[in-house]
Amino acid sequence: MDAIQWINWAITAFFLMCYIYQIVYVLIPFIKKAPVRIVTKPNRFAVLICARNEEKVIADLINSLHMQTYDQNRISVFVIADNCADGTAAIARAAGAAVYERENKKLIGKGYALEHLLKCIAQDYPQSFDGYFVFDADNILEPDYIENMNRTFSDGNEVVTSYRNSKNYGDNWLTAGSALAFLRESKYTNYPRALLKTSCAISGTGFLFSQKILDGMGGNWPFHLLTEDIEFSVHHVLKGVKIGFCANAELYDEQPNRFSQLWKQRLRWAKGFLQVFRSYGAQLFSGAARGSFACFNMSMTIMPAVLLSVVSLLSSLAIGIIALVNGESLLVMGQSALLTLGKVYLMTFVIGVITTATEWKKIHASPWKKILYTLTFPLFMFLYIPIAFVALFSRVEWKPIEHGVCSSAHNENAKELEYAIPASAPLMESLNT
């Protein structure tokens, strides 16, 4: 049994060495203030939206773009209707977007859709743009989103990501777990990185990159792994690009509310992280060895702590079986395993409590649900253990996630989610129903 305890303590020590800086991150927003931004430039932006069978939600996103406080003459909205079998393209056109349609059953995924869309824009709009936003079809934006992003972009940041909130936090413990994880990532991962002037990381949607970045990619989108956002981030961190963060630019997206959807999504993410680690891990470790904190930070991002948990549990199980064969007590083994899980639960619970407390007003759910889902947050995070284990040994392909939560959300979120949008707007009307 000493061997099992030694393994548990060794894993704990390794966790601390790798991730203690993230404990420091929690303190940074309380002790360091964001710089005051004064100078802004009137940049021209292209908005890139990849949509596959998104007729239920695409109009809400486009409407929220039309309601931006930023000069509408400097915003062009483009939608790539990718392998759609519904009315996505027609609805997007009716909402005022320039729409391109793509049919390709072999090259499937958001990366390929972005690649095709950028080629179409380059051909039809040779004057180019100053920057390019990337959104998912289920997103909706606060009215000052682009205005705030433009301020951070005008500071000289070639890539900028934003604050990610949720449309359906209060649906159940799965949606709340996903949403709380993204809130924590925004507030206590990307925001501290920005305050410390190191590079942030793109998280799927709600980001902006410059024409210079696009030119550096050959005018194309060359990232096609299962997590193209992380691949994009790692690629540019290795090139010395600092990804900025705009805490005041708030975006809402939809979280999976069924276990089958969540499993499919997170399995793809877990496999994608492994792909990125295999492709870029050596370069990141080399950069970290040369003193690049951004490379170290990104290497910790693509080497999820949950994998270490899997190794710990498997090692404990193997040694436990040997101990049983040698006549050791099963009770002692169970106590050791529970102690390990208890430490992980407590650590995750504290993270959830801090995030819920500081982001309380941004979480659109009833008070009792905010409290309840803080308790279930560690259980949600435990789901990553079997997901990561399966990802290690399974073949995973990109599959779409169905979205259906429009701005007229079906629960109390709709009553609490308020936007500074004129009451005559369709989006506001639906929120008030």
N, C-alpha and C positions, 0 to 999 in steps of 0.2 A: 504493500500500500504506500510505502514511502515513495516509490517510483511514480505513482499516480499523482501524489501531492507535489512532487518535484516538477512534473510536467505542467500541472496547473499553475504553479508559481512561476515557472519559466515563461509560459505563455503570457501571464499577467505582466511580468517584467518587460517582455518584448512589446506588448501593447503600449505600455507606458513610454518606452523609448520612442516608439513610432508615432504615437498620437498625443503625447503630453502637450505639444504645441497647440492642439485644438482646445485644450482646457484653458490655455492662455487666451485663445481667441474669444472665449466667452467674456473675458474681462475687458477686452479692447474697446467695444462700443461704449462702455461706461467711463473710460478714462481718457479717450482720445476723441476729439471732435473732427467732423468732416470739414474740409476746406471750403471757404465761401467762393462760389463760382460767379463771376461777374460778366465776363466776355462770352457772348454767344454769336454764332454765325448762322446766316440763313441758308442752311444746307438743303439740297434736294434729295429726297429719299424715295427709293423703290421698296415696296412692301411685298415680300415673297411669302405666299401661302400655299403649302402643299395639302391637297385634300383628296381623300379617297372615300367616296360614298358618305359625304358629310352634309347632305341636304338639310339635316335637322338643325345644324349649328352655324353653317358658313355665313348666313346673312347677318347674324348677330355680331360676328367679328367685323365684317365689312361696315356695318352700321356704326360700330364703336370707333372705327377708323375715320369715318366721315364726320364724327362728332368731336374729333380732336381739336384742342385749342390752337394747335400749330397751324400755320398757313396751309390751307388745303391745296393751294396751287403748287405747293412744293412736295406733295405726297402723291405718288402713283401706286395703285394697288394692282397686284398681279396674282392670279390664281392658276395653279397647275392642277387640273382635274385628272388625277392619275388613276388609270384603270377603273374609272367610275361606271357603275351600272345603275345610277339613280339620277336625280335632277340637280346634282351639285353644280354642274357647269352652267345650266340655265339660270339657276337661282343666283349664282355669283355674278353673272352678266346683268341680270335684272337689278342687282344691288349696286351696280356701277363699277365692277372690277373688269380689268382686261383679263380674259380667260384663254388659256391654252389647254388643249386636251392631249393626253398621252396614253397610248395603248402598247404595253410591253409586258408580257406575262413571264418573261425570263429574267429581266433585270428589274427586280422588285425592291422597293424601299424608298425612304425619304431622300437618301443621298442621290439616287438616280433621278428622282423627280426634280430635285433642286438643280441638278446638272442640266437636265433638259430645259427647265424654265430659264435658267441664266443664258443658255444658248439662244433661246427665242428672243429674249430681251435684248441681247447684244445685236442680233440681226435687225430687229424692228425699231430699236431705240439707240442708234449709234452715238447720240450725244452723251450717253452714260449718266450716272448719278454720283452724288457725293457719298452716299451710304446705302446699305441694303439691310432692311429688317427681315427677320425670319420668324414667322408665327405658325402655330398649328391651328387647324380650322376651328377647334373648340375653344380657342382663347377669346376673351373680351378684355378691353383695356380701360383703365381710368382715363378720363378726358384729357388730362395733362401728361399722359404717358410719353408721347413723342416729344413734347416740349421739354420735359425733364431729361429724356435721353439725349436730346440735342445739346443740352448744356454740358453733359459729361463728354459727349463726342467732341464738342468744340474745344475742350481742354487738351485735345491732342491724342485722346485714346482711339486707337485704330479699331479696336473691338470692345464692345460694351454689352454687358448682360444686365438683367433687371430683377426686381423683387417679384417672386413667384407666389401667388396666393391661389386659393381654390374656390370654385363655384359651388361645390357640393360637400363641404367639410362635414356637415351634420347628417349625411345619409346613413352612415354606419361606421363601425370601428375600422373598416378597411380604408374608406375614403379619408377618414380623419387621420389615420396613420400615415398615409401617403402625403396628405396636405401638411401635417405637422413636420414631417421630414423635410419638405421643401421650404417651409417657413424657417426651420432651423438652419438649413443650408444658406438661405438668403441672409438671415440676421447674424448668424454666428459662424459662418464659413466665408462667404464671399464679401460681406461687409467688412469684417476685420482685415481680410486680405487687402481690400482697397485702402483702408485706413493706414495700413502698414506699407502701402505702396509696393506690394508684390502682386503677382498675377492671380486673377480669379479664374473660374472655370465656367464654361457654357453648360447649361443644364437643359438641353432639349429644345426649348422654345424661348421666345422673348429676348432675342439678342440682335445686335447691330454690328456690321463690319463695313469698313471703308472701301472705296474704289481701289485704293492702294493695296489693300489686302486681297481683293479680287484679282487685281493684276498680278500679284505675287503667286496666285494659284493658277496662273495661265488663263485668267478670265473664265474659269470653270469651277466646278465643285468636285474635287477628286476624292472625296471621302465616302466610302461605301461599306465600311464595317457596320455591324449591327447597332453600334452606338456612334453614329457619325458625329454627334456633338462633342463627345469626349475626344474622338480622333482629331477633330478640328482644333480643340483646345490644346491637346498635347503637341500637335504639329507646330502650332504657332509659339507655344512656350519654348520649345526646342530652338526655334528661330529667334528667340529673344523678344518676342512681342508680349507686351503686358496687357492682359485683358482687364478692362475696367469694370466697375459696378456702379449702377445708379440706384440708390436705395429709395428714391422718391418716385421711380417709374414702376407702377404696380400693375401686374397682369394677373388675370384669373384663368385657370384652366380646369378641366374636368378630370376627376380621379376615378379609376375603375371601382365600381360598387359591387361587383360580383367576384368571388374568389377565382373563378375560371379566367376572367379577364386579367385580374391582377397577376395570377401565376404566369399567364402567357406574356404579359408585358415585362415583368421583372426577370423572367427566365431569359428573355431576349437581352435585357440590360446586363444581366450577370455574364452571359456568354460574350456580349460585346466588350465588357470590361476585360475579360480574359483575352479576347482577340487583340485589343489595344495594348495590353500588357505584353503579350507575345511579340507584337510588332515594334513597340517603342520602349519597352521596359529597360533594355540595356542602355539605350541612349539617355534615358532619364536618370538612371543610376550613375552613368558617367558624368552627366551634368551636375548632379548632386555632389559627386565626389570632388568636382572642381569648385564647389562653393555656391552653386545656384540653389537658393532656397525654393524658388519657383519649381525647379525640376524635382526637388525632394517632395514638395507639397503635392505635385501632380502624381508622382509615383505612389504616394500614400493613397491618393484618390482612386487610382486604377487597380490598386491591390487591396480590395475591400477587407476590412477587419473580420468580416464574417467568414472568410476563407480560413483565417487563423482559428476561428472558433470550430470550424469543421475539423481541422487538423487536431485540435485539442480534444474534441469529443471522440474522434476515431482512435487517437492514441490512448485515451483513458479507457475506451472500450476494449482495445486489444490487450492492454496490460491487465484490465479487470478480468478478462477471460483467463489469462494466464494465472492470475491470483486465485480465481475460483478453482482451477485445476489443482492448485497447490494447497487448497483448503482454507483460503482466506474467507472472511465474512462478507456476504452479499450486502449486509446492512451498511458496513463501513464504505463499501464502494458507492452505494446509493447516496450516502451523506456527502461524499466527495463530489459527486456529480451535481447534487442539489446546491452545494456551496458555490460551485463554478457558475451555474445558471443564476443563482441568487445575486452574485456580484455583477453579472452582466445586466440583469433586470434592474438592479438599483442604479447602476450608472446610467442606463438608458432612461429610467424614470426621472432622474434628476435633470437630464437634458430636456425631457419633455415638459417638466414642470417649469423650468426657467423660460423655455420658449413660449409656452402657453401664457405665462404671467406677463412677459414683456410685450407679446403680440396680441394680447387679449382683445383689444378693440378691433384688430384686423381680422380676427377669426369670426366668420359669419355663421354662428350657431348659438343655440341657447346656452346659458351659463352651466346648466347641469350637464349638458353634453360635452362642453369644454373640459369640465372636471373629470367626467367619466372616461373620456377618450384619452386623457392624460394617463390614467391608470392602465388602459389597454395598449398604449403606445409601445411599451417594451414587448408585449406579445406580438404586435405587428412586426417589430424589428426581428423577432425570432424566426419569422417566416423566411428570412433571407438564408437561414442555415440550410434547410432542405433545398431551397431554390439554387443556392450556390453549389451544393453537392451535385444536384442533377445536371447543372450547367457544365460541370467538369467532364461529364462522361456522355453527354447527349449532343445530337446534332440539332441545331436551332436555326430556324429560318424566320425572316421578317414576316409578321402577320399583323394586319390592321386591328386597332382597338375601336370598337363601336362607341360613338359618342351620341348622347341623346339629351343632355342637360342644356337646354337653351336658357335664355335670360329669364324666362318665366319659369324658374325652377319650381319643382313640385313639392318643396317642403318649406320649412321656416326660413331657409336661406334667402328665399325671394323677398321676404318681408324685411330682412335685415341688411341685404346687400344694396347699398345706396350709392348712386353716382351723381355727380354734378352735371347732369345732362338735361337739356330742356324737356319739360314734361310732354311736349308734343312729339318727341322722338319715339319711334316704334319700340326701341329697346327699353326706354323708361316706362312706356305704357305696359309692356309685358312684365316688368319688374314689379309694378304696382298692382297687378291683377292677383 
